[in-house]
């Protein structure tokens, strides 16, 4: 049992902490802890206040948004307060919310629920008079907000005039789409400026610029979800509100789903939990609203949030933890990468102890020190990334991280190529590099050999059973030695050896990929295989000849020539030829029966797709006679863009000659052409 005194102390501590976090979030666009951790502390405080029977109007638990202490903008009072939403991370609590609403309404029948995306930006209220946009105000503390009209007028998707001369107040969220967020940060890095930690901070920082020109440049977007006093316009449900907004050409997310009861809700929540990655903007959850607007007034609000809506928040993608140390790793190309060793935390359902930090320059740019509280994030990558350090939490005891001078594996002196950020180990015999090469060689996109994971490779390397990738094919002569090894049972040795034998059938393009020529990825390896037809030809091609191949640029051409001139590599390729690996093109791809609708056309697929993976779409294109390029060049005919398409889309647009298609448009075009 915790004593009353202890509860009082904890309550005070939480008040102070949360006030500090909230001030930083709203006034400095700065997150000191993750949203999830904030919500959990807030819930703990709410619970304590309940237990201690404290009703304090000035408690942080009663507040909506910021206090507007240091605003540079004119303050405006909202005619209708802008409330917040109560939230939960538990699907089960949604059922409780619905039961409570039914009870309050004395209802026994089903209650229709509408579900939308919860956008993670900043809320805005916009007033149109006689159809003209006259005022745009931020939420502020819910009662008084900041007048940001001039800035909102710079947002392209917000109409200055409606198609009908309505007097209307609408509410929604201003966000910075992922593609714009990435562009903005890229420019900031180039200029040596600090990057924005996430799109929300960037959107909020942008809208608070005093210079509207900057707002215009950054391409904010807005999505609306609420009409104040909607019934005035003959609207009876939330769904009708969304349709009404769309009719007025006001942007909405178009995601608006209706449920007659809660049975199918869970499925859809799970669906959106994974699909959200494909949306072009950041979302932190879903909002569930009782669809019938006439019930809203009956349910009322708690002062802070309405009783007719609840937010379900997705599991946290970011959490904070302590950075304990940095370990340096060496990859197949000799690139040295720092790995963050962390105090173990839970992130999206798994325990995390290590995270990636790209390169030393990133550590310097983000000013990350050992002992810092850091944000870690699981994005599209499987390995979590360190996002930033919380400088406000520093005690002075944190240690700066020095760049290593020696390779962590072979201890040779590291080099840094001019103009490049990466530190490199240039020792040809570095076991760390060789292990990296081998992991790449056996990977699924390469020779697809199973049973040679990192640990086993490390062991075989240390015993000198393997010195280069061709030795993998001699492992069958070392069966007895393998049997002596720890954790290598007869069955797993059998499987490994047969997987090695099987890999001899791997096609020429995959063998080329597996060789690990710098800058030659999967797509480029296919192009090179198709053009050269066999390795003997490829080995003799000059830089100029290589550059004639569509999709092969200067850097790649030089790298290929260098690779084939290297004596060790020449010997290795000869060994692999002798072993019987496939170094000539078989007409697998050409033999397909698909109609050659894309003959002579060049494609590039970029961004995150929704229906197919990028590899599937590329294969599909090839089957129909098209060619996949690896970069945007003048010869590119079609660019297929998924979500978060970045610089490739910009380049293609700038060329003007490229047809840009979404995945759906591509599939529709394919269907049309196939039918002809
Ligand atoms: S409805 C009366 N719908 O989330 C409350 N809010 O955490 C009306 N938000 O203040 C809000 N997406 O800024 C609503 N589809 C959505 C939303 C949404 C994001 C924001 C909004 C709200 C905050 C609460």
Boltz pocket constraint, residues with backbone or C-beta under 6 A from the ligand:
constraints:
  - pocket:
      binder: B
      contacts: [[A, 82], [A, 83], [A, 84], [A, 85], [A, 116], [A, 117], [A, 118], [A, 119], [A, 120], [A, 122], [A, 123], [A, 124], [A, 172], [A, 173], [A, 225], [A, 226], [A, 287], [A, 306], [A, 309], [A, 311]]
      max_distance: 6.0
